[in-house]
Amino acid sequence: MRSRVALVLLAVLALLGSARAGAERGPSTPKERAKALKLIRQLEEDPRFEGSVDARRWLSLWLVQVPDLNVDLCPALLGGTPAERKRLPGEVVGQLLYSGAAFLMEHKDGSREQVYLAGLTGALKVYEALLKEKPHVRSPLLDSLIGRRDAGTLVAHVAETLSSCPPPGLKTR
């Protein structure tokens, strides 16, 4: 529960503080982006590796600070009601943001739909990895999304949900 609260707090800080924080430093560096991509992929494969808490902390703060990368969290992609989404593992919810950021770093001209699809795909990878370690974290919401992914209809789900999501993209200042 504590990690979920921390992830939500960091997401709110990212939304509220990105403009101010961006004025305090320059754009992300190639070295930082390489580190971020490595951590994001590592979290997708093993969401509870030793150092994963520090990795999430670094990624969240970095995304708040860099003025040239703007990715927003869209929990609506996970389906259900806000109350149902509160019961999801914090690692899954946070990965929406991180995997979306990875896509945007790799595809600067990616569409809004593609960024959110990448975020959701990464979140589902984290969920599947968590299930291997802790089967009790099973979620009907996430199982439904895996079914849609496997049936090839996840893109349609993202398109249907897009109006509930903030527009991601590169900052233009």
N, CA and C atoms as a LAMMPS dump frame, in Angstrom:
ITEM: TIMESTEP
0
ITEM: NUMBER OF ATOMS
519
ITEM: BOX BOUNDS ff ff ff
-5.0000000000000000e+02 5.0000000000000000e+02
-5.0000000000000000e+02 5.0000000000000000e+02
-5.0000000000000000e+02 5.0000000000000000e+02
ITEM: ATOMS id mol type element x y z
1 1 1 N 0.821 -1.188 0
2 1 2 C 0 0 0
3 1 3 C 0.866 1.254 0
4 2 1 N 1.936 1.215 0.789
5 2 2 C 2.812 2.369 0.89
6 2 3 C 3.438 2.716 -0.455
7 3 1 N 3.859 1.681 -1.234
8 3 2 C 4.463 1.952 -2.543
9 3 3 C 3.444 2.548 -3.501
10 4 1 N 2.178 2.122 -3.407
11 4 2 C 1.125 2.664 -4.265
12 4 3 C 0.911 4.142 -3.956
13 5 1 N 0.874 4.488 -2.673
14 5 2 C 0.697 5.889 -2.275
15 5 3 C 1.875 6.726 -2.772
16 6 1 N 3.074 6.194 -2.647
17 6 2 C 4.255 6.922 -3.106
18 6 3 C 4.224 7.138 -4.612
19 7 1 N 3.815 6.115 -5.367
20 7 2 C 3.74 6.256 -6.823
21 7 3 C 2.704 7.303 -7.226
22 8 1 N 1.559 7.285 -6.558
23 8 2 C 0.518 8.267 -6.873
24 8 3 C 1.006 9.667 -6.536
25 9 1 N 1.662 9.805 -5.387
26 9 2 C 2.195 11.11 -4.993
27 9 3 C 3.218 11.609 -6.011
28 10 1 N 4.105 10.729 -6.432
29 10 2 C 5.101 11.143 -7.422
30 10 3 C 4.453 11.516 -8.748
31 11 1 N 3.41 10.801 -9.142
32 11 2 C 2.707 11.147 -10.384
33 11 3 C 2.053 12.514 -10.27
34 12 1 N 1.449 12.796 -9.125
35 12 2 C 0.83 14.109 -8.914
36 12 3 C 1.899 15.193 -8.938
37 13 1 N 3.016 14.924 -8.28
38 13 2 C 4.118 15.897 -8.309
39 13 3 C 4.602 16.131 -9.734
40 14 1 N 4.653 15.07 -10.525
41 14 2 C 5.08 15.212 -11.915
42 14 3 C 4.133 16.115 -12.683
43 15 1 N 2.852 15.931 -12.467
44 15 2 C 1.865 16.742 -13.172
45 15 3 C 1.908 18.197 -12.727
46 16 1 N 2.056 18.414 -11.418
47 16 2 C 2.003 19.773 -10.886
48 16 3 C 3.341 20.509 -10.945
49 17 1 N 4.417 19.77 -10.831
50 17 2 C 5.7 20.434 -10.703
51 17 3 C 6.588 20.414 -11.917
52 18 1 N 6.146 19.833 -13.02
53 18 2 C 7.04 19.678 -14.157
54 18 3 C 7.475 21.013 -14.752
55 19 1 N 6.617 21.974 -14.815
56 19 2 C 6.988 23.261 -15.396
57 19 3 C 8.038 23.948 -14.537
58 20 1 N 7.82 23.981 -13.228
59 20 2 C 8.765 24.638 -12.327
60 20 3 C 10.086 23.886 -12.279
61 21 1 N 10.02 22.566 -12.172
62 21 2 C 11.229 21.762 -12.076
63 21 3 C 12.057 21.858 -13.343
64 22 1 N 11.402 21.924 -14.503
65 22 2 C 12.12 21.994 -15.761
66 22 3 C 12.948 23.251 -15.903
67 23 1 N 12.53 24.318 -15.245
68 23 2 C 13.271 25.569 -15.322
69 23 3 C 14.563 25.497 -14.52
70 24 1 N 14.688 24.504 -13.66
71 24 2 C 15.833 24.408 -12.764
72 24 3 C 16.985 23.592 -13.345
73 25 1 N 16.806 22.963 -14.456
74 25 2 C 17.877 22.161 -15.047
75 25 3 C 17.709 22.108 -16.554
76 26 1 N 18.72 21.599 -17.218
77 26 2 C 18.668 21.479 -18.666
78 26 3 C 17.967 20.201 -19.082
79 27 1 N 17.894 19.973 -20.388
80 27 2 C 17.224 18.773 -20.901
81 27 3 C 17.956 17.497 -20.489
82 28 1 N 17.262 16.391 -20.628
83 28 2 C 17.856 15.102 -20.301
84 28 3 C 19.077 14.859 -21.186
85 29 1 N 20.011 14.129 -20.631
86 29 2 C 21.231 13.818 -21.372
87 29 3 C 21.119 12.416 -21.98
88 30 1 N 21.913 12.127 -22.997
89 30 2 C 21.908 10.767 -23.548
90 30 3 C 22.236 9.713 -22.483
91 31 1 N 23.145 10.04 -21.572
92 31 2 C 23.507 9.106 -20.506
93 31 3 C 22.311 8.845 -19.583
94 32 1 N 21.562 9.883 -19.233
95 32 2 C 20.376 9.719 -18.39
96 32 3 C 19.31 8.894 -19.096
97 33 1 N 19.111 9.169 -20.369
98 33 2 C 18.108 8.417 -21.123
99 33 3 C 18.484 6.944 -21.219
100 34 1 N 19.76 6.67 -21.415
101 34 2 C 20.211 5.278 -21.468
102 34 3 C 19.97 4.595 -20.123
103 35 1 N 20.263 5.292 -19.039
104 35 2 C 20.019 4.739 -17.704
105 35 3 C 18.527 4.497 -17.508
106 36 1 N 17.706 5.463 -17.886
107 36 2 C 16.255 5.337 -17.724
108 36 3 C 15.732 4.14 -18.517
109 37 1 N 16.139 4.017 -19.76
110 37 2 C 15.678 2.896 -20.589
111 37 3 C 16.089 1.552 -19.99
112 38 1 N 17.31 1.475 -19.502
113 38 2 C 17.788 0.234 -18.891
114 38 3 C 16.943 -0.106 -17.659
115 39 1 N 16.69 0.877 -16.801
116 39 2 C 15.892 0.632 -15.602
117 39 3 C 14.455 0.246 -15.94
118 40 1 N 13.874 0.921 -16.909
119 40 2 C 12.493 0.629 -17.299
120 40 3 C 12.369 -0.8 -17.81
121 41 1 N 13.276 -1.222 -18.664
122 41 2 C 13.233 -2.589 -19.195
123 41 3 C 13.481 -3.614 -18.091
124 42 1 N 14.376 -3.278 -17.162
125 42 2 C 14.643 -4.178 -16.05
126 42 3 C 13.401 -4.32 -15.164
127 43 1 N 12.695 -3.216 -14.924
128 43 2 C 11.467 -3.263 -14.13
129 43 3 C 10.384 -4.079 -14.828
130 44 1 N 10.31 -3.994 -16.151
131 44 2 C 9.326 -4.783 -16.892
132 44 3 C 9.574 -6.28 -16.728
133 45 1 N 10.834 -6.665 -16.721
134 45 2 C 11.188 -8.084 -16.635
135 45 3 C 11.154 -8.61 -15.202
136 46 1 N 11.601 -7.79 -14.257
137 46 2 C 11.698 -8.221 -12.858
138 46 3 C 11.331 -7.034 -11.969
139 47 1 N 10.032 -6.82 -11.747
140 47 2 C 9.578 -5.619 -11.051
141 47 3 C 10.022 -5.496 -9.602
142 48 1 N 10.532 -6.562 -9.044
143 48 2 C 10.965 -6.5 -7.641
144 48 3 C 12.443 -6.863 -7.487
145 49 1 N 13.253 -6.532 -8.497
146 49 2 C 14.678 -6.806 -8.384
147 49 3 C 15.266 -5.975 -7.245
148 50 1 N 16.406 -6.425 -6.756
149 50 2 C 17.074 -5.662 -5.702
150 50 3 C 17.427 -4.286 -6.275
151 51 1 N 16.95 -3.269 -5.647
152 51 2 C 17.174 -1.919 -6.145
153 51 3 C 15.984 -1.357 -6.916
154 52 1 N 14.905 -2.133 -7.031
155 52 2 C 13.748 -1.665 -7.815
156 52 3 C 13.079 -0.438 -7.19
157 53 1 N 13.058 -0.358 -5.88
158 53 2 C 12.459 0.808 -5.213
159 53 3 C 13.264 2.059 -5.551
160 54 1 N 14.582 1.939 -5.476
161 54 2 C 15.44 3.076 -5.833
162 54 3 C 15.309 3.421 -7.311
163 55 1 N 15.158 2.398 -8.155
164 55 2 C 14.999 2.646 -9.596
165 55 3 C 13.73 3.442 -9.86
166 56 1 N 12.631 3.049 -9.226
167 56 2 C 11.368 3.777 -9.408
168 56 3 C 11.469 5.203 -8.877
169 57 1 N 12.126 5.352 -7.761
170 57 2 C 12.306 6.693 -7.182
171 57 3 C 13.108 7.57 -8.152
172 58 1 N 14.206 7.03 -8.675
173 58 2 C 15.033 7.808 -9.596
174 58 3 C 14.247 8.164 -10.852
175 59 1 N 13.56 7.187 -11.428
176 59 2 C 12.787 7.433 -12.646
177 59 3 C 11.708 8.491 -12.416
178 60 1 N 10.986 8.382 -11.318
179 60 2 C 9.91 9.339 -11.039
180 60 3 C 10.452 10.754 -10.869
181 61 1 N 11.501 10.883 -10.088
182 61 2 C 12.076 12.218 -9.88
183 61 3 C 12.678 12.769 -11.168
184 62 1 N 13.335 11.906 -11.923
185 62 2 C 13.943 12.335 -13.184
186 62 3 C 12.875 12.825 -14.154
187 63 1 N 11.771 12.091 -14.246
188 63 2 C 10.693 12.511 -15.148
189 63 3 C 10.082 13.835 -14.718
190 64 1 N 10.075 14.117 -13.418
191 64 2 C 9.588 15.416 -12.937
192 64 3 C 10.566 16.521 -13.32
193 65 1 N 11.847 16.246 -13.245
194 65 2 C 12.87 17.274 -13.411
195 65 3 C 13.196 17.632 -14.852
196 66 1 N 13.2 16.658 -15.744
197 66 2 C 13.663 16.949 -17.103
198 66 3 C 12.621 17.792 -17.845
199 67 1 N 13.072 18.875 -18.479
200 67 2 C 12.126 19.75 -19.161
201 67 3 C 11.731 19.278 -20.556
202 68 1 N 12.421 18.284 -21.088
203 68 2 C 12.2 17.905 -22.481
204 68 3 C 11.383 16.634 -22.672
205 69 1 N 10.942 16.014 -21.597
206 69 2 C 10.179 14.784 -21.704
207 69 3 C 8.936 14.921 -20.83
208 70 1 N 7.78 14.789 -21.449
209 70 2 C 6.528 14.958 -20.725
210 70 3 C 5.635 13.751 -20.972
211 71 1 N 5.515 12.906 -19.957
212 71 2 C 4.664 11.732 -20.04
213 71 3 C 3.71 11.794 -18.859
214 72 1 N 2.448 11.562 -19.128
215 72 2 C 1.443 11.626 -18.084
216 72 3 C 0.893 10.242 -17.776
217 73 1 N 0.462 10.075 -16.541
218 73 2 C -0.122 8.832 -16.085
219 73 3 C -1.599 8.81 -16.455
220 74 1 N -2.076 7.681 -16.979
221 74 2 C -3.49 7.527 -17.312
222 74 3 C -3.99 6.201 -16.744
223 75 1 N -4.347 6.195 -15.45
224 75 2 C -4.833 4.955 -14.838
225 75 3 C -6.106 4.414 -15.478
226 76 1 N -6.876 5.252 -16.165
227 76 2 C -8.104 4.785 -16.825
228 76 3 C -7.809 3.663 -17.819
229 77 1 N -6.596 3.603 -18.338
230 77 2 C -6.226 2.53 -19.265
231 77 3 C -6.368 1.151 -18.631
232 78 1 N -6.269 1.099 -17.313
233 78 2 C -6.345 -0.175 -16.608
234 78 3 C -7.775 -0.668 -16.442
235 79 1 N -8.736 0.161 -16.848
236 79 2 C -10.138 -0.22 -16.778
237 79 3 C -10.702 -0.071 -15.378
238 80 1 N -11.938 -0.483 -15.238
239 80 2 C -12.582 -0.469 -13.937
240 80 3 C -12.817 0.919 -13.382
241 81 1 N -13.187 0.931 -12.122
242 81 2 C -13.451 2.185 -11.418
243 81 3 C -12.193 2.611 -10.666
244 82 1 N -12.138 3.865 -10.239
245 82 2 C -10.986 4.275 -9.418
246 82 3 C -10.808 3.391 -8.174
247 83 1 N -11.899 2.988 -7.558
248 83 2 C -11.809 2.115 -6.379
249 83 3 C -11.192 0.763 -6.736
250 84 1 N -11.557 0.219 -7.893
251 84 2 C -10.979 -1.058 -8.328
252 84 3 C -9.498 -0.903 -8.648
253 85 1 N -9.143 0.218 -9.263
254 85 2 C -7.734 0.452 -9.62
255 85 3 C -6.865 0.652 -8.389
256 86 1 N -7.445 1.125 -7.287
257 86 2 C -6.672 1.309 -6.049
258 86 3 C -6.133 -0.014 -5.531
259 87 1 N -6.786 -1.098 -5.868
260 87 2 C -6.37 -2.415 -5.375
261 87 3 C -5.271 -3.043 -6.237
262 88 1 N -4.912 -2.409 -7.328
263 88 2 C -3.874 -2.957 -8.21
264 88 3 C -2.488 -2.715 -7.61
265 89 1 N -1.536 -3.596 -7.906
266 89 2 C -0.178 -3.377 -7.404
267 89 3 C 0.397 -2.048 -7.911
268 90 1 N 1.024 -1.317 -7.025
269 90 2 C 1.618 -0.029 -7.384
270 90 3 C 2.643 -0.144 -8.497
271 91 1 N 3.336 -1.273 -8.541
272 91 2 C 4.34 -1.474 -9.595
273 91 3 C 3.698 -1.454 -10.974
274 92 1 N 2.498 -1.987 -11.079
275 92 2 C 1.795 -2.041 -12.362
276 92 3 C 1.361 -0.63 -12.768
277 93 1 N 0.77 0.091 -11.838
278 93 2 C 0.282 1.44 -12.132
279 93 3 C 1.447 2.354 -12.532
280 94 1 N 2.525 2.307 -11.789
281 94 2 C 3.685 3.142 -12.104
282 94 3 C 4.308 2.818 -13.443
283 95 1 N 4.25 1.544 -13.83
284 95 2 C 4.865 1.141 -15.095
285 95 3 C 4.151 1.746 -16.296
286 96 1 N 2.881 2.098 -16.14
287 96 2 C 2.192 2.827 -17.22
288 96 3 C 3.005 4.05 -17.621
289 97 1 N 3.477 4.774 -16.623
290 97 2 C 4.251 5.994 -16.845
291 97 3 C 5.633 5.682 -17.409
292 98 1 N 6.322 4.738 -16.788
293 98 2 C 7.695 4.448 -17.191
294 98 3 C 7.788 3.862 -18.6
295 99 1 N 6.936 2.895 -18.918
296 99 2 C 6.996 2.284 -20.246
297 99 3 C 6.542 3.259 -21.328
298 100 1 N 5.605 4.14 -20.998
299 100 2 C 5.232 5.208 -21.933
300 100 3 C 6.402 6.144 -22.191
301 101 1 N 7.133 6.462 -21.125
302 101 2 C 8.315 7.323 -21.265
303 101 3 C 9.375 6.653 -22.134
304 102 1 N 9.56 5.346 -21.948
305 102 2 C 10.545 4.625 -22.761
306 102 3 C 10.179 4.714 -24.238
307 103 1 N 8.91 4.511 -24.548
308 103 2 C 8.481 4.598 -25.945
309 103 3 C 8.743 5.993 -26.49
310 104 1 N 8.424 7.002 -25.715
311 104 2 C 8.604 8.375 -26.182
312 104 3 C 10.082 8.707 -26.392
313 105 1 N 10.951 8.158 -25.543
314 105 2 C 12.387 8.379 -25.728
315 105 3 C 12.879 7.715 -27.009
316 106 1 N 12.306 6.57 -27.341
317 106 2 C 12.741 5.827 -28.52
318 106 3 C 12.044 6.273 -29.805
319 107 1 N 10.892 6.929 -29.671
320 107 2 C 10.083 7.34 -30.831
321 107 3 C 9.532 8.744 -30.589
322 108 1 N 10.363 9.735 -30.776
323 108 2 C 9.965 11.119 -30.466
324 108 3 C 8.699 11.559 -31.198
325 109 1 N 8.452 10.961 -32.334
326 109 2 C 7.271 11.328 -33.11
327 109 3 C 6.111 10.352 -32.907
328 110 1 N 6.18 9.556 -31.853
329 110 2 C 5.117 8.593 -31.592
330 110 3 C 3.806 9.29 -31.287
331 111 1 N 2.725 8.665 -31.687
332 111 2 C 1.407 9.242 -31.443
333 111 3 C 1.022 9.061 -29.977
334 112 1 N 0.054 9.829 -29.57
335 112 2 C -0.489 9.746 -28.222
336 112 3 C -0.96 8.315 -27.937
337 113 1 N -1.657 7.73 -28.886
338 113 2 C -2.153 6.367 -28.726
339 113 3 C -1.001 5.378 -28.571
340 114 1 N 0.064 5.546 -29.335
341 114 2 C 1.204 4.64 -29.257
342 114 3 C 1.903 4.741 -27.901
343 115 1 N 2.031 5.959 -27.366
344 115 2 C 2.672 6.157 -26.063
345 115 3 C 1.87 5.432 -24.982
346 116 1 N 0.56 5.626 -24.995
347 116 2 C -0.268 4.975 -23.99
348 116 3 C -0.331 3.461 -24.187
349 117 1 N -0.325 2.997 -25.413
350 117 2 C -0.296 1.557 -25.673
351 117 3 C 0.996 0.946 -25.126
352 118 1 N 2.111 1.618 -25.351
353 118 2 C 3.393 1.136 -24.828
354 118 3 C 3.385 1.112 -23.306
355 119 1 N 2.805 2.141 -22.689
356 119 2 C 2.705 2.165 -21.239
357 119 3 C 1.883 1.011 -20.716
358 120 1 N 0.746 0.754 -21.347
359 120 2 C -0.132 -0.336 -20.925
360 120 3 C 0.528 -1.691 -21.162
361 121 1 N 1.202 -1.844 -22.275
362 121 2 C 1.894 -3.1 -22.571
363 121 3 C 2.969 -3.38 -21.521
364 122 1 N 3.725 -2.352 -21.152
365 122 2 C 4.737 -2.512 -20.106
366 122 3 C 4.123 -2.848 -18.762
367 123 1 N 2.996 -2.222 -18.439
368 123 2 C 2.312 -2.506 -17.175
369 123 3 C 1.847 -3.959 -17.133
370 124 1 N 1.368 -4.478 -18.263
371 124 2 C 0.936 -5.874 -18.308
372 124 3 C 2.121 -6.834 -18.17
373 125 1 N 3.281 -6.451 -18.7
374 125 2 C 4.486 -7.273 -18.507
375 125 3 C 4.834 -7.35 -17.026
376 126 1 N 4.733 -6.218 -16.34
377 126 2 C 5.023 -6.195 -14.908
378 126 3 C 4.03 -7.08 -14.16
379 127 1 N 2.768 -6.982 -14.51
380 127 2 C 1.736 -7.812 -13.868
381 127 3 C 2.05 -9.298 -14.056
382 128 1 N 2.383 -9.693 -15.265
383 128 2 C 2.687 -11.102 -15.52
384 128 3 C 3.915 -11.56 -14.74
385 129 1 N 4.911 -10.695 -14.623
386 129 2 C 6.103 -11.039 -13.84
387 129 3 C 5.758 -11.162 -12.353
388 130 1 N 4.904 -10.271 -11.86
389 130 2 C 4.489 -10.341 -10.456
390 130 3 C 3.711 -11.621 -10.173
391 131 1 N 2.859 -12.031 -11.111
392 131 2 C 2.061 -13.247 -10.928
393 131 3 C 2.935 -14.485 -10.753
394 132 1 N 4.071 -14.519 -11.416
395 132 2 C 4.966 -15.669 -11.291
396 132 3 C 5.483 -15.793 -9.861
397 133 1 N 5.722 -14.653 -9.241
398 133 2 C 6.267 -14.625 -7.884
399 133 3 C 5.163 -14.672 -6.825
400 134 1 N 4.059 -13.968 -7.097
401 134 2 C 2.99 -13.843 -6.11
402 134 3 C 1.63 -14.016 -6.782
403 135 1 N 1.189 -15.247 -6.969
404 135 2 C -0.081 -15.491 -7.671
405 135 3 C -1.29 -14.813 -7.022
406 136 1 N -1.194 -14.457 -5.768
407 136 2 C -2.329 -13.823 -5.079
408 136 3 C -2.589 -12.39 -5.542
409 137 1 N -1.711 -11.806 -6.347
410 137 2 C -1.953 -10.443 -6.846
411 137 3 C -2.85 -10.442 -8.085
412 138 1 N -3.387 -11.603 -8.426
413 138 2 C -4.252 -11.726 -9.611
414 138 3 C -5.368 -10.699 -9.566
415 139 1 N -5.629 -10.089 -10.733
416 139 2 C -6.638 -9.042 -10.851
417 139 3 C -7.524 -9.307 -12.065
418 140 1 N -8.841 -9.343 -11.868
419 140 2 C -9.742 -9.504 -13.013
420 140 3 C -9.572 -8.379 -14.05
421 141 1 N -9.309 -7.162 -13.591
422 141 2 C -9.099 -6.051 -14.534
423 141 3 C -7.912 -6.331 -15.453
424 142 1 N -6.801 -6.717 -14.84
425 142 2 C -5.59 -6.95 -15.623
426 142 3 C -5.685 -8.234 -16.445
427 143 1 N -6.342 -9.241 -15.889
428 143 2 C -6.554 -10.472 -16.667
429 143 3 C -7.375 -10.179 -17.925
430 144 1 N -8.36 -9.314 -17.789
431 144 2 C -9.179 -8.922 -18.943
432 144 3 C -8.33 -8.223 -20.002
433 145 1 N -7.431 -7.348 -19.555
434 145 2 C -6.556 -6.641 -20.504
435 145 3 C -5.574 -7.596 -21.185
436 146 1 N -5.093 -8.577 -20.453
437 146 2 C -4.217 -9.582 -21.069
438 146 3 C -5.003 -10.355 -22.128
439 147 1 N -6.251 -10.665 -21.832
440 147 2 C -7.103 -11.324 -22.827
441 147 3 C -7.274 -10.472 -24.064
442 148 1 N -7.452 -9.174 -23.873
443 148 2 C -7.58 -8.268 -25.027
444 148 3 C -6.268 -8.204 -25.801
445 149 1 N -5.148 -8.153 -25.072
446 149 2 C -3.839 -8.133 -25.756
447 149 3 C -3.673 -9.393 -26.586
448 150 1 N -3.964 -10.532 -25.979
449 150 2 C -3.784 -11.811 -26.671
450 150 3 C -4.745 -11.968 -27.851
451 151 1 N -5.902 -11.323 -27.77
452 151 2 C -6.887 -11.379 -28.86
453 151 3 C -6.633 -10.312 -29.92
454 152 1 N -5.629 -9.456 -29.68
455 152 2 C -5.308 -8.404 -30.646
456 152 3 C -6.224 -7.189 -30.572
457 153 1 N -6.918 -7.001 -29.452
458 153 2 C -7.846 -5.874 -29.338
459 153 3 C -7.391 -4.824 -28.315
460 154 1 N -6.141 -4.904 -27.871
461 154 2 C -5.646 -3.927 -26.897
462 154 3 C -5.562 -2.529 -27.51
463 155 1 N -5.208 -2.45 -28.784
464 155 2 C -5.16 -1.149 -29.472
465 155 3 C -6.546 -0.503 -29.451
466 156 1 N -7.575 -1.298 -29.688
467 156 2 C -8.943 -0.772 -29.657
468 156 3 C -9.303 -0.282 -28.259
469 157 1 N -8.867 -1 -27.231
470 157 2 C -9.119 -0.569 -25.85
471 157 3 C -8.476 0.79 -25.587
472 158 1 N -7.24 0.944 -26.014
473 158 2 C -6.55 2.229 -25.813
474 158 3 C -7.295 3.328 -26.555
475 159 1 N -7.691 3.077 -27.782
476 159 2 C -8.429 4.081 -28.562
477 159 3 C -9.734 4.465 -27.866
478 160 1 N -10.416 3.484 -27.294
479 160 2 C -11.674 3.747 -26.585
480 160 3 C -11.458 4.57 -25.322
481 161 1 N -10.309 4.415 -24.692
482 161 2 C -10.014 5.05 -23.406
483 161 3 C -9.311 6.394 -23.575
484 162 1 N -8.792 6.657 -24.746
485 162 2 C -7.933 7.818 -24.983
486 162 3 C -8.526 9.142 -24.513
487 163 1 N -9.827 9.313 -24.635
488 163 2 C -10.428 10.592 -24.239
489 163 3 C -10.332 10.836 -22.737
490 164 1 N -10.047 9.795 -21.958
491 164 2 C -9.889 9.938 -20.509
492 164 3 C -8.448 10.193 -20.096
493 165 1 N -7.529 10.245 -21.074
494 165 2 C -6.094 10.376 -20.783
495 165 3 C -5.565 11.75 -21.157
496 166 1 N -4.617 12.262 -20.345
497 166 2 C -3.972 13.524 -20.729
498 166 3 C -3.064 13.307 -21.942
499 167 1 N -2.839 14.346 -22.733
500 167 2 C -1.986 14.187 -23.931
501 167 3 C -0.494 14.161 -23.57
502 168 1 N 0.223 13.053 -23.835
503 168 2 C 1.667 13.019 -23.583
504 168 3 C 2.427 13.659 -24.735
505 169 1 N 3.697 13.896 -24.521
506 169 2 C 4.524 14.404 -25.609
507 169 3 C 5.773 15.08 -25.105
508 170 1 N 6.558 15.559 -26.025
509 170 2 C 7.762 16.285 -25.664
510 170 3 C 7.391 17.715 -25.3
511 171 1 N 8.032 18.227 -24.288
512 171 2 C 7.793 19.603 -23.891
513 171 3 C 8.384 20.519 -24.946
514 172 1 N 7.786 21.661 -25.138
515 172 2 C 8.216 22.523 -26.235
516 172 3 C 8.807 23.841 -25.761
517 173 1 N 9.337 23.896 -24.578
518 173 2 C 9.925 25.17 -24.179
519 173 3 C 11.37 25.254 -24.512
